[in-house]
Amino acid sequence: MIEERDNELIFTFPEIHPEARLCISFQKTLRIPDDGNDYPLPPGLGRFPLKHVDDYQDNLPEAWIKRGGVMLPIYQSEAMWINFESTWIREHRTEYPFVIKIAAGKICAVTGRPWSDVISREPQNYMVIPDQPWLDGYCIEQGVVRQFVAMPLGEGYTAEGQITGAEDIGGLQIQVYPMKRKAFEKYWPEQEDMQGRFVAFVEAAPTAYCLSAPDMGLAPGGRMHQEIYEDEYELFDWDLSTSSRCFVHLANSEMWTAITGSKPPTVPPTARQYSEYGLPWFDHYSDSAALSGSAVLAGLKSVTGMGREKRDNPLPENETAIPEKIIRIQGKKRPNQVREWE
């Protein structure tokens, strides 16, 4: 079952385990400069608001109504990242594991291949939660992604447009599979309780972005340090007969106001402004093996690169930033793993 509460998508699988619950939110963030440099992880600046497509059918395109799901507002050239939060099960001292597949338009964000309902290990076309706490962009090489940046459909900037030659889907597709309960209890037998964790977000000042055509897709932006981790479990540990799938539509600010009657959130500061304020960036590290990245996605032109070909300037305020305050975040350890001295 899929629900939307407090601007989160909540996937639950009570038939597998009473606490098999995955929350997904879409985070506003800095758009890192698309200047060829590799940047640390930018912060989360609060969730994008979500609305049910079914609540606004009189004001929506027919294709949106057919796909259902939810929608969120985003400005042209604004960036986003996707946060994954699985339920902490205290008697097992872990969060419930899931496989998650994400496609931007109809292109897998991990492999660059067309969307498929099939789980693949060669190449791996999914992520494992909670090992993967978030996703900021397209996996282009080991340890590097190109940031998700919203661009209008029909101009050729999106990964969907560059790979398929057509931009008729846009948005995001998300499919979630739970781990089998038997496998979960094998890896994490019941233990005594331990303390949980929390997440904090940074408030930011507004700035100005361009408006776009109604439908939006995600294009590859600047380069960022982020690893997509290999699945260290057996394929048969996952319940591939049980899944939930949701479409997330991206609406520009004008369309959002016309559809819902409400104003979209303000947009974040530039990366350069953020760094000048002395606010933190982040570096996530883990002992898990990382995927090597997709040659298909590595061959995409970034928004700035495509703009040069078009003799256009699609990214306002693209000045290089110098992150000075970087906070390191320890990734989730495997069962029985002892952290090494650094």
N, C-alpha and C positions, 0 to 999 in steps of 0.2 A: 504494500500500500504506500502511496505517496501523499503527503500533506504539505501545506504551506502554513507555517506559523512564525510570527515575528521575523519575517523576511528571510526565512530559511526553508529549504526543501528538506523534508524529513522522510526518509525511506525506512520502513519498518517491515520486519519479516517474523511476526510472532509464531508462524507455523514452524520456523526453524529454531528460534530461541526467543523467550519472552523479552530479552533485552538486546536483540539484534536490531540496532537502530543507528542510522547514519544521517547526520545533519550536514547539509551543503549550503554554504552562503557565498555570495558573489561580492567581493570586496572592492571598494573604491581605493585607488592607490595613485602614487606618482607615475607619470609616464616618464620612464628613464630615457635619456638622450639616445637617439639613433645615430650614433657618431662613430661606430666601429669599436668602441671600448666595451669591456665587460664590467658590469656593475653588480654590487651586492643586491640582496633582496630588498625592495622598497617596503614600507610599512602598510598595514591595513588601516584605512581611514574611515571605517564604518561600512555597513552593508548597503548595497543597492536595494531599494525597495522592490518588492515583488507583488504582482497582481495576478489573479486568476484570469486566464483568457476567457473562460466561460462566463465571467461576470460582465464582459464588455462586448458581447458578440455583435451587437448592433453597430458598433463603431470600428470593427476590425476587418482586414482583408479575409477573403474566403480561405486562403491557404493557411492563415493563422488559426482560424476556427477549426479546420480539418485536423491540424496537428495537435491542437489543445495545448496543455501545459501551462506555463506561466510566462510573464513578460517583465522586463525591467527597462528603465530609461538610461540611456548613455549618450554622451555627446560625441560628435565626430572628433577623432584623434584622442579620445579619453582612453585610459588603460584600466584593466581590471585583473584581479587574480581570484582563484577559486579555492575556498577553504573547506577542508574535510574534517569532521569531528564525529568520531564514533563513540558510542556509549561506553563509559568506564564501568566495568563489572567488578565490583570490589572483591568478591570472594575468589575471583580468578586473577586479580591484580593486572588486568589488561583491558584494552578496549576490544570490542568485538570486531573481527577482521572482515573486510569486504574486498571484492574486485570491482573496480570502476573503470568504465570506458567513457571517453569524452571525444566528441567530434565537433569541430567548428565548421558550420555548414555541413558538408557531408565528407569532411576530411578528418581522419584520426589525428589528434594532436600529438600522439606519440610516434606513429610510424609514417604519417603523410599519405597513407593509403586510403582508398574510399571506405566509407562506413560499412561495417559488416556486423551482423548479429553474432558471429562466431568468435569465440575466445581463441586467440592464437598465441603460441609461445615462440614461434620462429617466423617473423620477429614478434616479440611481445607487444601486443596492441592494447595494453591496459595498465593500470596502476594498482598497487595493493595498499589498502588502508588498514591500520593506521601508520604503516611504514612511510607512506607518502602523505605528509600533512597538508600539502597545498600544491596547486599548479598555477604557474604564472604565464606560461606561453608554450610555444611549439618546441619540441625537443630536437634540436639541430645537431648536437654533438654531445659527447660525454661531458656532463657537468655544465652544459650551456643550453639555455632556451632563448628564443626570441619572444619578447613580451607580447601579450595579447593587446592589440590596439584596435579600437572600433573605427571602421571605415564604411562608407555607404556602398551598397551593392551596385553593380553595373559599371564600376570604374576600373576594375581589374586589380585592386590592391590586395584583396583577401587571399588567403591560402586556397580557398575553394576556387576562386577565379583563376589564379595562376596555374593550379594543377589540372583542373578540369576544363578550363576555357569557358565556363559558365558560372553565373552567380545567381542561382534560383532558389537557394535554401536559406543561407544566412543563419544567424543565431547559433545555438549550442544544442547538441544532443547528449544526453547523459543516461547511461545504463549501469545498473548496480546489481551485483550478485553477492549473496552472503557465503561465508564459509559454512560447511556442514557442521552441525553441532557435535557430532562424534569426533571430527578432526579438531575442533576448537577445544573440547575437553581433554583431548590427548595432549595437545601442545601446552595447555594451561590448566592443569588440575586445580581444584579449589585450594585456596590458601587463606591466611588471616588477612584482615583488612589493612589498607595503607592509605596514605593521604593522596588526594587528587591533585589537579592543577588548574590554572586559570589563564585567561588571555586578556590583555589590555590593548586598547586602540588609542591612536593619537588623533586629536582634533586638528583640523587644518583650515587655512583661509581660502576663500574662493578666488578664482581667476577667470579668464575668458577663453572660450573655445569656439570653433566654427560649428554651425548647424549643418545638417546633412539631409539627404533624401530619406523617405520613411523607413525602409528596411536597412538593417545594419548587419555587417559580418565582422569577423575578426581577422586582422591582417598582422603579419609579423613585424614587430617593432625592434627596439634596441636589444642588445645582447645582455644576458643576465646569468650569474652563477646560480644554477639549480640542477640537482641530480634527479633523474627519474629512476627509481630503484628496481632491480630485478626481482622477480617473484621467486622467493626462496622455499616455497611450499611445493607440494605435488599438485598437479593439475586436478587430480581426483579429490583433493581436499575441498574444492569449491563446488557449491551446489549449482551446476550449470543448467539445471532444469528449472531454477527459480530465479527470476529477475524482475526488476521494475525499470521502466524507461520513461524519461520526461524530456520534452522540448522546451528550451528557454529562448524566447523571442527577444531580440534587442530592438528597442524603439528609440528613435532620436527624440530630443526634448520637445520639438514641436508636435510630433505625433503623440507623445506621451500625454501632453496637456490636452490635446484634442480628444484623446480616447478617454482619459480618466478625469479630466477637469482639475487635476492637481499639478503643481509645479514639480519638476525634477529637482534633485539635490544640486547644490552648488558643486563645482568641480575642484579638485585639489590644486595646491600650488605647483609650480614647476619644480623639477628635481633640483635645479640650481638654487631656487629660493629655499627649499627645504634644507639643503645642506648648509646654506648660509645661516639658517636659524640655529644650527648645531644640533638638529634632531637626529635620532638614530636610524641607521640602516641595519640589515640583519644578514647573518651567514649561518645557514643550516648545515650541520655536518653529521655524518653517520658512518658506521663501519659496514653498512650494507653495500653490495656491489651495485654499480650504476649501469644503465643501458648506454650503449655506444652512440645513440642518436640516429636520426633518419637522414640518409643521403638525399631523399626527396625533399624533406623540409629544409635541409642545409642549402639546397639549391634555389630556394625561394629568394626573391628580391625583397628587401625590407621596404617599408613605406617610403623612407627617404630615397632609397635606390630607385624605386619605381617612379617617385616624383621627379627625379632628375631626368629620367627617360621621357617623361611627359612634359618636361619643362614647367613643372608645377612645384608649389611649396606646401605640401599637405600637412606638415607638422609645424604648427606655430611654437615658438619658444623652445627650440631644440638645442639650446646651448649646453655645452659639456658641464657636468657637475663633478665636484670633488668630494666624495663621501669620506668623512674623517672619523665619525663616531659609528663604529660597527660592532654590533652585539652578536656574539656567537651563541647558537642554540644547538644543544645536544639532541640528536635524533633518538627515536625509540630504540632501546636495546632489545636484542633477541632473548628468548627464554634462556635463563642460566648464564647469560653473557656477563663477564666481569669487565668493567671499564678500565682501560689501560691508563697508566700515568702519562701525562703529557708534559 
